[in-house]
Amino acid sequence: MLYSVIIAFLNEEDNVLDLFAILDSVMASLPGVTEYWFVDDGSTDATFKELSDLRRLYPDRVNVIKLSRNFGHHKALFAGMKHARGDISFLMDADLQDNPKDIPRLLEKINEGYDIVYAVRNNRTEPAVRRLFSYIFWKMLKVITGLDCPNNQAVLRGFSGKVRASVTQFRESRKFLAGLFAWVGFKHAIVHVVQAPRHKGQSKYSLPVMLSQGLTSILSFSSKPLHIITLLGLSISAISFSSALLLLFLKFTMDHVMPGWTSIILSIFFSTGIIVFCIGLVAEYLGRIYQESLGRPDYVIDELLSDKGYDNA
């Protein structure tokens, strides 16, 4: 049995050795052989040096991919998945908030016949604003896209080779892995875990990054926002038509009608805001279509430290 462990790193020089010490100990306790695919997603610190040193110490199992710049967490993980060969693969974060000691629990579920096993966090250690955004995000994602995405799922997950092969077939330029895993289907299970505080360093997921990722996840997996625009336009048209009929009725049945400048101005501002919002939403879809039409690669590899020496990206 070959296991693949795939981790993306961005400025995690202080976490590399601590993470590998715990992770390698856990994987050594499992029946089988492990290969590691560590992806440096454009780090500006000594992360790549630390990963390269690990590669020199453990050339039989440590493989390192250095991307030419920062392409984003999901694309970096995707790069590792494209290279992995394991019968069973595991994704996890590099900051030790995902506990490597939970991997055997994921493996137990896979051995029971599940193709995907998600680690779902029972607790959240982020600030209240981020927890609130996360809660709203997962609720909206389910309602708008219809995808069966477990709430509060961590990056940590285990999955079979056929799941990896299915997910890595996707060619869209904007990757949202939680959505891709849900879209491919397959039998899945959940393992509840406790999220640890970040071991060292700072989180790379700022609120703007999370908002951008949230928008990508919804627009990439659903056209419902466009349907909502259509319904909104019809509703506003119906209200406007009804208001026009009411004004005509008042004009011909009442001697004097007080002019309602305030209501008129407010109506104009409201309608204009709705129109601009709808145009912006349509522009987001058009922008994504344009990006897809360019056919650019998901990432560019600067260095590949591996005996495998191939790239199926």
DAMOZI-V258286 format. One record per residue. N is the residue number from 1. RES is the residue in one small letter. OMEGA is omega in radians with two decimals (* if undefined). Layout:
BEGIN
N,RES,OMEGA
N,RES,OMEGA
END
This chain:
BEGIN
1,m,3.13
2,l,3.09
3,y,3.02
4,s,3.07
5,v,-3.02
6,i,-3.10
7,i,3.05
8,a,-3.11
9,f,3.00
10,l,-3.14
11,n,-3.12
12,e,-3.07
13,e,-3.10
14,d,-3.07
15,n,-2.99
16,v,-3.05
17,l,3.13
18,d,3.13
19,l,-3.07
20,f,-3.13
21,a,3.14
22,i,-3.07
23,l,-3.09
24,d,3.09
25,s,3.13
26,v,-3.08
27,m,3.12
28,a,-3.14
29,s,-3.11
30,l,3.11
31,p,-3.12
32,g,-3.11
33,v,-3.10
34,t,2.93
35,e,3.12
36,y,3.04
37,w,-3.12
38,f,-3.06
39,v,3.07
40,d,-3.04
41,d,3.07
42,g,-3.14
43,s,3.11
44,t,3.09
45,d,-3.07
46,a,-3.12
47,t,-3.10
48,f,3.10
49,k,3.12
50,e,3.12
51,l,3.12
52,s,3.10
53,d,3.08
54,l,3.12
55,r,3.13
56,r,-3.14
57,l,-3.06
58,y,-3.08
59,p,-3.11
60,d,-3.07
61,r,-3.13
62,v,3.08
63,n,-3.06
64,v,3.05
65,i,3.08
66,k,3.10
67,l,-3.04
68,s,3.08
69,r,3.10
70,n,3.13
71,f,-3.14
72,g,-3.04
73,h,-3.06
74,h,3.11
75,k,3.10
76,a,3.07
77,l,3.12
78,f,3.11
79,a,3.10
80,g,3.13
81,m,3.14
82,k,-3.12
83,h,-3.04
84,a,-3.13
85,r,-2.99
86,g,2.99
87,d,3.08
88,i,-3.12
89,s,3.09
90,f,2.97
91,l,3.02
92,m,3.09
93,d,-3.08
94,a,-3.01
95,d,-3.14
96,l,2.94
97,q,2.92
98,d,-3.07
99,n,3.11
100,p,-3.12
101,k,3.06
102,d,-3.10
103,i,3.10
104,p,3.10
105,r,3.06
106,l,-3.12
107,l,3.10
108,e,3.14
109,k,3.10
110,i,3.12
111,n,3.07
112,e,3.08
113,g,3.11
114,y,-3.14
115,d,3.10
116,i,3.07
117,v,-3.13
118,y,2.93
119,a,-3.12
120,v,-3.04
121,r,3.05
122,n,-3.13
123,n,3.06
124,r,-3.08
125,t,-3.12
126,e,3.05
127,p,-3.05
128,a,-3.12
129,v,-3.14
130,r,3.10
131,r,3.12
132,l,3.12
133,f,-3.13
134,s,3.14
135,y,3.14
136,i,-3.11
137,f,-3.09
138,w,3.10
139,k,-3.14
140,m,-3.12
141,l,3.14
142,k,-3.08
143,v,-3.02
144,i,-3.06
145,t,-3.07
146,g,3.14
147,l,3.13
148,d,-3.14
149,c,3.10
150,p,3.10
151,n,3.04
152,n,3.11
153,q,3.08
154,a,3.00
155,v,-3.13
156,l,3.09
157,r,3.04
158,g,-3.10
159,f,-3.07
160,s,3.14
161,g,-3.13
162,k,3.05
163,v,3.11
164,r,3.13
165,a,-3.14
166,s,-3.09
167,v,-3.09
168,t,3.04
169,q,-3.06
170,f,-3.05
171,r,-3.11
172,e,-3.03
173,s,3.14
174,r,-3.05
175,k,2.98
176,f,-2.93
177,l,3.13
178,a,3.10
179,g,3.14
180,l,3.11
181,f,3.12
182,a,-3.06
183,w,-3.07
184,v,3.11
185,g,-3.07
186,f,-3.12
187,k,-3.09
188,h,3.13
189,a,-3.11
190,i,2.99
191,v,-3.13
192,h,-3.10
193,v,3.06
194,v,-3.14
195,q,3.11
196,a,3.00
197,p,3.08
198,r,-3.06
199,h,3.10
200,k,3.08
201,g,-3.08
202,q,3.12
203,s,3.10
204,k,-3.12
205,y,3.06
206,s,-3.14
207,l,3.08
208,p,3.11
209,v,3.13
210,m,3.12
211,l,3.11
212,s,3.12
213,q,3.11
214,g,3.11
215,l,3.11
216,t,-3.09
217,s,-3.10
218,i,-3.09
219,l,-3.11
220,s,-3.02
221,f,-3.14
222,s,2.99
223,s,-3.13
224,k,3.09
225,p,3.09
226,l,3.08
227,h,3.12
228,i,3.09
229,i,3.13
230,t,3.13
231,l,3.13
232,l,3.11
233,g,3.10
234,l,-3.13
235,s,3.13
236,i,3.10
237,s,3.13
238,a,3.12
239,i,-3.14
240,s,3.14
241,f,3.12
242,s,3.13
243,s,3.12
244,a,3.10
245,l,3.14
246,l,3.13
247,l,3.09
248,l,3.12
249,f,-3.14
250,l,-3.12
251,k,-3.06
252,f,-3.10
253,t,-3.12
254,m,-3.12
255,d,-3.08
256,h,3.11
257,v,3.14
258,m,3.10
259,p,-3.10
260,g,-3.09
261,w,-3.11
262,t,-3.12
263,s,3.13
264,i,-3.13
265,i,3.12
266,l,3.13
267,s,3.13
268,i,3.13
269,f,-3.12
270,f,-3.12
271,s,3.13
272,t,3.11
273,g,3.12
274,i,-3.11
275,i,-3.14
276,v,3.11
277,f,-3.12
278,c,3.10
279,i,3.12
280,g,3.14
281,l,3.09
282,v,3.12
283,a,3.09
284,e,3.10
285,y,-3.14
286,l,3.11
287,g,3.12
288,r,3.07
289,i,3.12
290,y,3.13
291,q,3.13
292,e,-3.09
293,s,-3.13
294,l,3.10
295,g,3.14
296,r,3.10
297,p,3.13
298,d,-3.07
299,y,3.07
300,v,-3.12
301,i,3.08
302,d,3.12
303,e,3.07
304,l,3.13
305,l,-3.06
306,s,3.03
307,d,-3.13
308,k,2.99
309,g,3.11
310,y,-3.14
311,d,3.09
312,n,-3.12
313,a,*
END
